[in-house]
Amino acid sequence: MSEKVSGDTDAEVPIENPGENQAGPAVTAEPEESIEPDAAHWKDVAARNQAELDNYRKRMAREKTEQSKWANANLLGELLPVIDSFQMGLDAARLDDEDSVITRGMEMVQRQLDEFLSSQGVVEVPATGESFNPNQHEAISQEHHAEVAEGVIISQVRRGFRLHDRLLRASNVIVSKGPPNTDESGQPTG
């Protein structure tokens, strides 16, 4: 290897690289029987590492999908009381004048809110007329009811919602105790 040195002359001065022309360590040929097990071992290691990398990529893709699926859960949970207040206002407007422009406007906003929740994967938990399920409903009271069987929800006080397959908020419900106990004269007993 040579390099041009600046100065008075334009002559190239050779620069030696130590070890460039020196003989390296002697390479000995190994018998082919000992190379094949090593090659098989490293081929196995490479295949395992490739499989681990593939599994890692799949796991990361799955986790990313799950994370994006639940990313808005807190925001949606905090939005639910606002939606409840809006619903109460709409119910009051309907009592005052069901055909007013304000009531119709509020109903349009209610539809937009429902569509938004639906597009985010939020669905309402069914309540009235359903059997009480402690995983989806929160009983705030129990009442005797002549026509509704015991353990069935009479009415819903506050709507509950699920995000995909997880409960965002349980429905607050009133559950039937069944028909009231009566004595022989038909009077309720304590």
C-alpha positions in Angstrom: 0.0 0.0 0.0 1.3 3.4 -0.8 0.2 6.9 0.1 1.1 10.3 -1.4 2.9 12.5 1.0 2.6 16.2 0.6 5.7 18.3 0.5 8.3 19.3 -2.0 8.1 16.2 -4.0 5.2 14.4 -5.5 6.8 11.0 -4.8 4.7 8.2 -3.3 6.1 6.8 -0.1 5.2 3.3 0.8 3.5 2.9 4.2 3.7 -0.5 5.6 0.8 -2.1 7.3 2.1 -4.3 10.0 1.0 -7.8 9.4 -0.1 -7.1 5.8 2.5 -9.4 4.2 3.1 -11.6 7.2 2.0 -15.1 7.4 -1.0 -15.6 9.7 -1.5 -18.5 12.0 -1.5 -21.8 10.3 -5.0 -23.1 9.5 -5.3 -26.7 10.0 -7.8 -28.7 8.2 -10.2 -30.5 10.6 -11.7 -33.8 9.7 -15.1 -33.6 8.2 -16.7 -35.7 11.0 -16.1 -32.9 13.6 -17.4 -30.1 11.3 -20.8 -31.6 10.6 -22.0 -31.8 14.2 -20.9 -28.1 14.7 -22.7 -27.1 11.5 -25.8 -28.9 12.6 -25.6 -27.3 16.1 -25.3 -23.8 14.6 -28.0 -24.4 12.1 -30.3 -25.5 15.0 -29.3 -22.3 16.9 -30.1 -20.2 13.9 -33.5 -21.8 13.4 -34.4 -21.4 17.1 -33.4 -17.7 17.0 -35.4 -17.2 13.9 -38.4 -18.8 15.5 -37.9 -16.7 18.7 -37.8 -13.5 16.5 -40.9 -14.5 14.6 -42.7 -15.1 18.0 -41.5 -11.8 19.3 -42.8 -10.0 16.3 -46.2 -11.7 16.6 -46.4 -10.9 20.3 -45.5 -7.3 19.8 -48.2 -7.0 17.0 -50.7 -8.6 19.4 -49.8 -6.3 22.2 -49.9 -3.2 20.0 -53.4 -4.2 18.9 -54.5 -4.8 22.5 -53.0 -1.5 23.6 -54.8 0.5 20.9 -58.1 -1.4 21.7 -58.0 -0.2 25.3 -56.2 3.1 24.9 -59.4 5.2 25.2 -61.0 3.3 28.1 -60.2 5.9 30.7 -61.4 8.8 28.5 -64.6 7.0 27.6 -65.2 6.1 31.3 -64.9 9.8 32.3 -67.2 10.8 29.4 -70.1 8.5 30.7 -71.2 10.9 33.5 -71.4 13.7 31.0 -73.6 11.5 28.8 -75.8 10.7 31.8 -76.3 14.4 32.5 -77.1 15.0 28.9 -79.6 12.2 29.0 -81.3 13.7 32.1 -81.5 17.0 30.3 -83.0 15.4 27.3 -85.6 13.6 29.4 -86.5 16.9 31.1 -86.9 18.6 27.7 -89.2 15.8 26.5 -91.4 16.3 29.6 -91.6 20.0 28.9 -92.3 20.0 25.2 -91.5 16.9 23.1 -91.9 18.7 19.8 -89.8 21.7 20.6 -86.8 22.6 18.4 -84.5 22.3 21.5 -85.8 18.7 22.2 -85.2 17.7 18.6 -81.8 19.2 18.6 -80.9 17.4 21.8 -82.2 14.1 20.3 -79.9 14.7 17.3 -76.9 15.2 19.6 -77.9 12.1 21.5 -77.8 10.0 18.3 -74.4 11.4 17.5 -73.1 10.5 21.0 -74.6 7.0 20.6 -72.9 6.6 17.2 -69.6 7.8 18.6 -69.7 5.3 21.4 -70.6 2.6 19.0 -67.7 3.5 16.7 -65.4 3.2 19.7 -66.6 -0.3 20.6 -68.8 0.8 23.5 -72.1 -1.0 23.9 -74.8 -0.6 26.5 -75.3 -3.4 29.0 -78.9 -4.7 28.8 -80.7 -4.4 32.0 -84.5 -4.0 32.4 -86.2 -7.4 32.1 -82.9 -9.3 32.2 -81.8 -11.6 35.0 -79.6 -9.9 37.5 -75.9 -10.6 36.8 -73.4 -9.2 39.4 -70.7 -9.1 36.7 -72.7 -6.5 34.7 -75.2 -5.0 37.1 -75.0 -3.2 40.5 -78.2 -3.7 42.5 -79.0 -0.5 44.4 -82.2 -1.9 45.9 -84.6 -4.8 45.8 -88.4 -4.5 45.7 -91.3 -6.8 45.7 -93.1 -6.9 42.4 -96.3 -8.9 41.7 -95.5 -9.5 38.0 -91.7 -9.8 37.9 -90.0 -12.9 39.1 -87.4 -12.9 41.8 -83.9 -12.0 40.5 -85.1 -10.2 37.4 -84.3 -6.5 36.9 -87.4 -4.2 37.3 -85.8 -1.0 36.2 -82.5 0.6 35.4 -81.4 3.8 37.3 -78.1 4.4 35.5 -77.0 2.8 32.2 -74.0 0.5 32.2 -71.5 0.1 29.3 -69.0 -2.3 28.0 -65.9 -1.6 25.9 -65.4 -4.6 23.6 -65.5 -7.4 26.1 -64.7 -5.5 29.3 -67.1 -3.7 31.6 -66.6 0.1 31.7 -69.4 0.7 34.1 -72.0 -1.6 35.7 -75.7 -0.7 35.3 -77.3 0.5 38.5 -80.6 -1.5 38.8 -83.5 -2.3 41.0 -84.1 -6.0 41.3 -87.3 -7.9 42.0 -87.8 -9.9 45.2 -90.7 -11.6 43.5 -94.4 -11.2 44.6 -95.0 -10.0 48.1 -95.8 -12.6 50.7 -99.4 -12.5 51.7 -101.5 -14.0 54.5 -104.8 -15.8 54.0 -106.7 -12.5 53.8 -104.4 -11.3 50.9 -102.6 -8.7 53.1 -98.9 -8.4 52.7 -96.8 -9.9 55.6 -93.7 -8.3 56.9 
